[in-house]
Amino acid sequence: MILIIAVLHHIPPEMAKSYVREFRRVLKPGGKVIAIEPCFVEKTPICNWFMKVNDKGDYIQKEETYLNYFTKEKFQCRVLKRFKKCFFYNELYFTALL
């Protein structure tokens, strides 16, 4: 199991893709990645603006982009929860099963 909490949005997209490839390499079949990341949501422009201005991570992505990093490496993704943290941060909680 690999646990990622608010890390991917600090990594440039091309590097994030290589991290996911490495996750696939080191996990055994049936291995799992559990991730929580801030994400942009189309219907929350104020939250998106707040995160962009205040978060030190330069690479906050939309939900679809985070999940695509994993599905392109043959992981099966499942969103467990979408929620707001501190009123202004959209968070995505998901798993990626190998």
C-alpha positions as CSV (number, residue, x, y, z in Angstrom):
1,M,0.0,0.0,0.0
2,I,1.1,3.5,-0.8
3,L,-0.4,6.5,1.0
4,I,-0.3,9.9,-0.6
5,I,-1.6,12.9,1.3
6,A,-1.3,16.3,-0.5
7,V,1.8,15.5,-2.4
8,L,1.0,15.2,-6.1
9,H,-0.1,18.8,-6.4
10,H,3.5,19.8,-5.6
11,I,5.0,17.8,-8.5
12,P,5.0,18.9,-12.1
13,P,2.6,16.8,-14.2
14,E,5.4,15.0,-16.2
15,M,7.1,14.0,-13.0
16,A,3.8,13.0,-11.4
17,K,3.3,10.5,-14.3
18,S,6.7,9.0,-13.6
19,Y,5.9,8.7,-9.9
20,V,2.8,6.7,-10.7
21,R,4.8,4.4,-13.0
22,E,7.1,3.8,-10.1
23,F,4.1,3.1,-7.8
24,R,3.0,0.5,-10.3
25,R,6.5,-1.0,-10.4
26,V,6.9,-1.4,-6.6
27,L,3.4,-2.6,-5.8
28,K,2.5,-6.3,-5.9
29,P,-0.6,-7.3,-7.9
30,G,-3.6,-6.2,-5.8
31,G,-1.5,-3.4,-4.3
32,K,-3.3,-0.1,-3.6
33,V,-2.6,3.6,-3.6
34,I,-4.7,5.8,-1.3
35,A,-4.6,9.5,-2.1
36,I,-6.0,12.7,-0.8
37,E,-5.3,15.8,-3.0
38,P,-6.7,19.3,-3.3
39,C,-8.5,19.6,-6.7
40,F,-10.1,22.2,-8.8
41,V,-13.9,21.8,-9.3
42,E,-15.6,23.6,-12.2
43,K,-18.5,24.8,-10.1
44,T,-16.4,26.4,-7.3
45,P,-14.5,29.3,-8.8
46,I,-14.0,31.1,-5.5
47,C,-12.5,27.9,-4.0
48,N,-10.3,27.4,-7.1
49,W,-9.1,30.9,-6.9
50,F,-8.4,30.6,-3.2
51,M,-6.4,27.4,-3.6
52,K,-4.4,28.9,-6.5
53,V,-3.5,32.0,-4.6
54,N,-2.8,30.4,-1.2
55,D,-1.6,26.9,-1.7
56,K,2.2,26.4,-2.1
57,G,1.6,23.6,-4.6
58,D,1.8,24.9,-8.1
59,Y,0.1,21.9,-9.8
60,I,-3.3,21.5,-8.4
61,Q,-5.3,19.5,-10.9
62,K,-8.9,18.6,-11.7
63,E,-10.2,15.3,-10.4
64,E,-10.1,13.8,-13.9
65,T,-6.4,14.6,-14.3
66,Y,-5.4,12.9,-11.1
67,L,-7.3,9.8,-11.9
68,N,-5.9,9.7,-15.5
69,Y,-2.4,9.6,-14.1
70,F,-3.3,6.2,-12.6
71,T,-5.7,4.8,-15.2
72,K,-3.1,5.2,-17.9
73,E,-0.9,3.0,-15.8
74,K,-3.6,0.3,-15.6
75,F,-4.8,1.1,-12.1
76,Q,-8.5,0.9,-11.3
77,C,-9.6,4.1,-9.6
78,R,-12.4,4.7,-7.2
79,V,-13.4,8.0,-5.8
80,L,-14.3,7.5,-2.1
81,K,-15.2,11.0,-1.3
82,R,-15.2,14.6,-2.4
83,F,-15.2,17.2,0.3
84,K,-14.3,20.7,1.3
85,K,-11.6,21.4,3.9
86,C,-11.6,24.7,5.8
87,F,-14.5,26.0,3.6
88,F,-12.2,26.8,0.7
89,Y,-10.2,23.7,-0.3
90,N,-11.8,21.1,-2.5
91,E,-10.4,17.7,-1.6
92,L,-10.5,14.4,-3.5
93,Y,-10.1,11.1,-1.7
94,F,-9.6,8.1,-4.0
95,T,-8.0,4.7,-4.3
96,A,-6.1,3.2,-7.2
97,L,-5.9,-0.6,-7.2
98,L,-3.3,-2.5,-9.3
